[in-house]
Amino acid sequence: MSDYRPLACDLHDYLEIACLYRYWLRIELHDGEPFEAEAVTTETTASKEEFLVVQVEGASHRLRLDRLRAITPCGTGARFGRVELE
């Protein structure tokens, strides 16, 4: 059994918008230093764990959604500001 805690449904919209427009995000994790990455897509595994797929310096990384503390678009004209995902 997984210890995954699903993200609230209304918060998924922000991730989908970020991926749709390929926003560069400042990503804050519960454990680790903030970093910037390009939002690519979201994925759900067979065990119902959800991930944000980002690209950093040409490499793709999967970030489990319940490990995310907050996201903030880096560019101008974004459709949202900083979003806390807790």
N, C-alpha and C positions, 0 to 999 in steps of 0.2 A: 504494500500500500504506500502511496506517495504522500509526502507532507505538503503538497502543493495547495496553496490557497488561491482560488480564482479571483480575478480582478472584477470589480463591480462593472456591470454592463455599460453604464454611461461613460466610464473611463475608456472603454475600448474605442469609442468614436474618435478620441484624440489620437490614438495610435494609428487608426485607419487613415485619418486625414494626413498625418505625418508621412505615412507610407505612400499614399496616393500622390502627394506632391513632392515626395523624396526630400523632405526637410532634413537639414542638418540640425541635429539636436544636441543640447548639453544634457547628458544623462547622468543622473545621480542614483547610485545604488545604495542599498542598505549596508553593504560591506565593500568599501573601496572608494577610491578617489573619483570625482566626477571626470568625465571625458566627453569628447565630441565625436559624433558618428552620423552617418547618413542612414535614415530610416528606409528600409527596403520592403519588408512585408511582415506579416504575422503568420505563425504556424501553430497548429494544435496537434499534439501527439495522440496516439491511440489510447493512452492512459489519461487523456484530457488535460495534460499540462500545456500551457500556452507560452509562446515565445515571441519576442520581437527580434526580427533578423535585421542587423545593421551591418554597414560596411565601413571599415576603417582602413585607410591606406591599402585599398585593393583586396582586403581579406574580409570575409563574412564571419559574423559572430552571432550566436543565438543567445539572447538574454531572457531568462525565465521571468515572466511578468511579475511574479510575487517578490522578486529580488529588486525591482525598480522602486526607488523612492519618489523621483520626480523627473519630468522631461521639460525642457525649455527650447523652443525653436531659436536658432541662432541668427537667422536672416530677418530682413525687414519684410513686412507685408504678410506675415504668418496669420493664419485664421484663429490662433489662440496664443496665449502667453504661457507662463509656467504652470504646469499641472502637477499637483501632488497625487501620486497613485497609491497612497496608503489607505 
